[in-house]
């Protein structure tokens, strides 16, 4: 079982930056994807950015502004968010997916709130 603990959310003004962190622990193996999702008020959860063996995929709305990265030594995945806009406001979740014995599994962080003021 994989556990994810994320942090780094907060209140920033439009144009500012935040760096979200997600520390993974537990039995980490057979990972197929790692990424970040968000849920804005009144909207469904959406993919922000994800990385697989095939590369990085970003939501169109965050292209050029958000960057996903990993530090394997610290067992941590990051989301660097620059040039934040008010529409980036929402709860951000880190996620990893894996395939073990033919079963697809998901691990989610608890979510961290990002609020961007205009």
C-alpha contacts under 8 A as a table, 3 or more apart, distances in Angstrom:
res1	aa1	res2	aa2	distance
1	X	26	X	5.73
1	X	27	X	5.51
1	X	28	X	7.65
2	X	24	X	6.84
2	X	25	X	5.75
2	X	26	X	4.58
2	X	27	X	5.54
2	X	28	X	6.14
2	X	107	X	6.17
3	X	24	X	5.70
3	X	25	X	5.27
3	X	26	X	6.05
3	X	107	X	6.66
3	X	108	X	7.48
3	X	109	X	7.34
4	X	22	X	6.21
4	X	23	X	5.61
4	X	24	X	4.62
4	X	25	X	6.55
4	X	94	X	7.50
4	X	95	X	7.87
4	X	107	X	6.97
4	X	108	X	6.18
4	X	109	X	4.70
4	X	110	X	7.51
5	X	22	X	5.38
5	X	23	X	5.24
5	X	24	X	6.60
5	X	109	X	5.41
5	X	110	X	6.66
6	X	20	X	7.03
6	X	21	X	5.32
6	X	22	X	4.02
6	X	23	X	6.25
6	X	93	X	7.59
6	X	94	X	7.05
6	X	109	X	5.92
6	X	110	X	6.87
6	X	111	X	6.65
6	X	112	X	6.66
7	X	20	X	5.78
7	X	21	X	5.34
7	X	22	X	6.51
7	X	111	X	7.93
7	X	112	X	5.97
8	X	18	X	7.01
8	X	19	X	5.98
8	X	20	X	4.47
8	X	21	X	6.09
8	X	112	X	7.04
9	X	18	X	7.14
9	X	19	X	7.73
9	X	20	X	6.37
9	X	112	X	5.21
9	X	113	X	5.12
9	X	114	X	4.82
9	X	115	X	7.78
10	X	18	X	7.95
10	X	112	X	7.97
10	X	113	X	6.20
10	X	114	X	5.06
10	X	115	X	6.06
11	X	114	X	6.18
11	X	115	X	4.74
11	X	116	X	5.84
11	X	117	X	7.23
12	X	16	X	6.09
12	X	17	X	7.28
12	X	18	X	7.77
12	X	114	X	7.96
12	X	115	X	6.39
12	X	116	X	5.02
12	X	117	X	6.20
13	X	16	X	5.60
13	X	84	X	7.57
13	X	116	X	5.34
13	X	117	X	4.74
13	X	118	X	6.06
14	X	83	X	6.89
14	X	84	X	5.19
14	X	85	X	4.91
14	X	86	X	6.10
14	X	116	X	5.75
14	X	117	X	5.78
14	X	118	X	5.29
15	X	82	X	7.06
15	X	83	X	4.17
15	X	84	X	4.84
15	X	85	X	6.38
16	X	82	X	6.19
16	X	83	X	5.47
16	X	84	X	5.49
17	X	80	X	7.52
17	X	81	X	5.38
17	X	82	X	4.41
17	X	83	X	6.18
17	X	84	X	6.13
18	X	80	X	6.20
18	X	81	X	5.21
18	X	82	X	6.73
19	X	78	X	6.76
19	X	79	X	5.61
19	X	80	X	4.47
19	X	81	X	5.94
20	X	78	X	5.46
20	X	79	X	4.97
20	X	80	X	6.42
20	X	81	X	7.90
21	X	76	X	6.67
21	X	77	X	5.93
21	X	78	X	4.61
21	X	79	X	6.59
22	X	76	X	5.41
22	X	77	X	5.20
22	X	78	X	6.22
22	X	94	X	6.50
22	X	109	X	7.44
23	X	74	X	7.71
23	X	75	X	5.93
23	X	76	X	4.44
23	X	77	X	6.62
24	X	75	X	5.77
24	X	76	X	6.11
25	X	28	X	7.18
25	X	75	X	7.48
28	X	31	X	7.21
29	X	98	X	7.20
30	X	98	X	5.22
30	X	99	X	5.66
30	X	100	X	6.22
31	X	34	X	7.65
31	X	96	X	6.95
31	X	97	X	5.65
31	X	98	X	4.02
31	X	99	X	6.59
32	X	52	X	6.05
32	X	53	X	7.28
32	X	96	X	7.59
32	X	97	X	5.48
32	X	98	X	4.79
32	X	99	X	6.69
33	X	50	X	6.70
33	X	51	X	5.67
33	X	52	X	4.65
33	X	53	X	7.61
33	X	96	X	5.60
33	X	97	X	5.09
33	X	98	X	6.82
34	X	50	X	5.59
34	X	51	X	5.44
34	X	52	X	6.73
34	X	94	X	7.64
34	X	95	X	5.72
34	X	96	X	4.30
34	X	97	X	6.37
35	X	47	X	7.82
35	X	48	X	7.48
35	X	49	X	5.49
35	X	50	X	3.86
35	X	51	X	6.03
35	X	68	X	7.50
35	X	94	X	5.83
35	X	95	X	5.32
35	X	96	X	6.38
36	X	47	X	6.41
36	X	48	X	5.47
36	X	49	X	5.45
36	X	50	X	6.28
36	X	79	X	7.45
36	X	92	X	6.84
36	X	93	X	5.62
36	X	94	X	4.46
36	X	95	X	5.95
37	X	45	X	6.55
37	X	46	X	5.46
37	X	47	X	4.43
37	X	48	X	4.92
37	X	49	X	7.02
37	X	92	X	5.67
37	X	93	X	5.13
37	X	94	X	6.27
37	X	95	X	7.40
38	X	45	X	5.39
38	X	46	X	5.51
38	X	47	X	6.57
38	X	48	X	6.53
38	X	90	X	6.08
38	X	91	X	5.37
38	X	92	X	4.22
38	X	93	X	5.88
39	X	43	X	6.21
39	X	44	X	5.80
39	X	45	X	4.21
39	X	46	X	6.25
39	X	90	X	5.24
39	X	91	X	5.25
39	X	92	X	6.58
40	X	43	X	5.34
40	X	44	X	7.17
40	X	45	X	7.24
40	X	87	X	7.97
40	X	88	X	7.57
40	X	89	X	6.07
40	X	90	X	4.11
40	X	91	X	6.48
41	X	89	X	7.97
41	X	90	X	6.37
47	X	50	X	7.42
47	X	58	X	7.79
47	X	59	X	6.53
48	X	58	X	5.89
48	X	59	X	5.13
48	X	62	X	7.09
49	X	56	X	7.06
49	X	57	X	5.56
49	X	58	X	4.28
49	X	59	X	6.08
49	X	67	X	7.90
49	X	68	X	6.96
50	X	56	X	5.69
50	X	57	X	5.36
50	X	58	X	6.59
50	X	68	X	7.55
51	X	54	X	7.46
51	X	55	X	5.46
51	X	56	X	4.32
51	X	57	X	6.31
51	X	68	X	7.81
52	X	55	X	5.27
52	X	56	X	6.49
58	X	62	X	6.69
58	X	63	X	6.06
59	X	62	X	5.63
59	X	63	X	6.47
60	X	63	X	5.39
62	X	65	X	5.40
62	X	66	X	5.68
63	X	66	X	6.43
64	X	67	X	7.88
65	X	81	X	6.07
65	X	82	X	5.11
65	X	83	X	6.09
65	X	84	X	7.65
66	X	79	X	6.73
66	X	80	X	5.52
66	X	81	X	4.54
66	X	82	X	6.11
67	X	79	X	5.68
67	X	80	X	5.07
67	X	81	X	6.63
68	X	77	X	7.27
68	X	78	X	5.65
68	X	79	X	4.68
68	X	80	X	6.39
69	X	77	X	5.76
69	X	78	X	5.20
69	X	79	X	6.56
69	X	80	X	7.95
70	X	75	X	7.64
70	X	76	X	5.82
70	X	77	X	4.30
70	X	78	X	6.01
71	X	74	X	5.47
71	X	75	X	5.97
71	X	76	X	5.33
71	X	77	X	6.28
72	X	75	X	4.66
72	X	76	X	6.36
73	X	76	X	7.83
81	X	84	X	6.58
84	X	88	X	6.49
84	X	116	X	6.84
85	X	88	X	5.38
85	X	89	X	7.63
85	X	116	X	6.26
85	X	117	X	7.88
85	X	118	X	7.41
86	X	89	X	5.73
86	X	115	X	7.46
86	X	116	X	4.75
86	X	117	X	5.72
86	X	118	X	5.73
87	X	116	X	7.56
88	X	114	X	7.60
88	X	115	X	7.55
88	X	116	X	6.71
89	X	113	X	7.78
89	X	114	X	5.37
89	X	115	X	4.66
89	X	116	X	5.44
90	X	113	X	5.90
90	X	114	X	5.43
90	X	115	X	6.48
91	X	111	X	5.80
91	X	112	X	5.40
91	X	113	X	4.34
91	X	114	X	6.00
92	X	111	X	5.24
92	X	112	X	5.28
92	X	113	X	6.18
92	X	114	X	6.99
93	X	108	X	6.63
93	X	109	X	5.50
93	X	110	X	6.65
93	X	111	X	4.49
93	X	112	X	6.64
94	X	108	X	5.84
94	X	109	X	5.28
94	X	111	X	7.28
95	X	106	X	6.95
95	X	107	X	5.60
95	X	108	X	4.67
95	X	109	X	6.48
96	X	106	X	5.87
96	X	107	X	5.39
96	X	108	X	6.85
97	X	104	X	7.02
97	X	105	X	5.64
97	X	106	X	4.63
97	X	107	X	6.50
98	X	104	X	5.66
98	X	105	X	5.32
98	X	106	X	6.64
99	X	102	X	5.96
99	X	103	X	5.38
99	X	104	X	4.46
99	X	105	X	6.21
100	X	103	X	5.23
100	X	104	X	6.54
100	X	105	X	7.59
